[in-house]
Every structure is written in structure tokens, then in C-alpha cells.
């Protein structure tokens, strides 16, 4: 239909710009691999991270998130949902308190522009 310029956004939660340091930990067969990263997008449902390699879609990870507005790190479980230049990490284990902290941080950030 000619009046639509792009497909509707199917996201459950709006995304916001972010500069959130995190540690991504992945449990392999007999070892734990951890890598430091910087989330460049955040929502109540997850994070987006660029400059990350070798994480397969569907891989479960543990995240240590350091929100600038929180006094302590947040530890949550997540799953890699896609890799299109940016990894999507969907939260799978947020408590109500963690969700409130993330929501408060999101409210202070500008909306993220949609990537082409």
C-alpha cells in the first residue's frame, strides 16, 4: 500500500539510546567466558550491543549491567536474539525491581532512531 513508508514497528517496548557498560558471560562445556561490552541501546525487554563477535543466535548468557542511575550492578539472564551488525540480547529473568531500575534509566534517555 502506497501510504506506508515502512513496515510497522513490532517491538514490545520502545528503545532508547544508551551507554551502559556490561559484562557478558557465557557458560561453555567446562568453562565460563566473559567479555566486557558497551550497550548502545536499551529497552525494558533487552539491550543492543555492537562490536561483539562469535555469539550465536539463541545462546543464553548472563549479564552484569552497570546502569549509571543505579548504585549496584544488575545481574540478569538473557538470550541472543539476532545479529545484524548489532546483537540483540533479550532479558529472560528480570525481577520487578530490576525492571523499575531499567525503566527509570530509559526515561532519562533519548529515543533510539530506527536503524535502516
N, C-alpha and C positions, 0 to 999 in steps of 0.2 A: 504494500500500500504506500503510495507516494508521500503521504503526510508524515510518516515516521522517518526520522533521520537516522536512528539507530535502534537496536533491539532494547527492550525494557531491561532495567537493572533487576536481576533476580536475587540480589543479596538480601539476606535476612536482616543484617544490621548495617547502618551506614559506616563507611570507612573514613578514617581521619589520618592526617599526616602525623608522623611520629619520628622520634629519635630515641628509641628505647634500647638500651644495652641488654643483651641476654646471653645466656649460656644454653646451648642446645646439647643435650646428652642423649646418646643412642646406645642401647644395650645390644651388643652383638653376642655371639655364642658364649664366649668366656671373658669378655672384656667390655668396658664402658668407654666409649669415645665421646669426648666433649669438645665443643668448638664455641668460641665467642663470636657473636654476630651483633648486628645492629638492625632492629626492625625499623622499616621506613613507612609502615602503615599499620594501623591498629583498628580493631572494632571490638564490640562485646563478644564476638564469635571467634576471633583469631587475629593473627599477625601476618604481615607480608615481609619477606626478607630477601634482599638481593645479595649478590656476591657470596653465594653458598653453593657448593658443588657436591655431587655424589649422594644426595638424599633421595631415595626412591619414593615415588608417589605411593601412598598407603603406609609408609613407615611410621610407626609410633615413636614418639620422642618425649623426653621430659624437658621442660623449660624452666629456667630460673630467670624471671623477668624483673628488671630493676626500673620501676616507674619513677620518674623524678618527683612525683607527688606523693609517693608512699615512703614510709620510714624504713620498711623492711622489704626484702625481695619477695616476690610471689613465686611459688613453685606449683606448676600445673602440668598436666599431661596434654599432649596434642598429637595430631596426625598430619602428615604432609599431604595436601590435597591436590596440588598442581605445581608444575614447573614450567612457566612460560617466560623465562628471564627473571622472574621473581617467584620465590616459593611461597605458597600459601600454607600456613600452619593453623589448623582449626582446633580450638580448645575442646577437650573431651572431659575435663574434670574440674570445672570452676565451682567454687563454693559461692554462696550468696555474698559473702564479704569480699572475695576476690573480684566478683563481677561489679560490685559497687566501686571498688578502687579503680578498676579499668574504665568504668563508665564515667567516673569523675575526671580521670585523665583525658578521656575522649572529648568531654565537653569543653576542655580548655584548648583543644587543637583545631586548626582549620580543617574543613572537609577536604578529603583527598580527591584530586581531579581524576576522572576516569582515564585509564590507560587505553591507548588505541589497540 
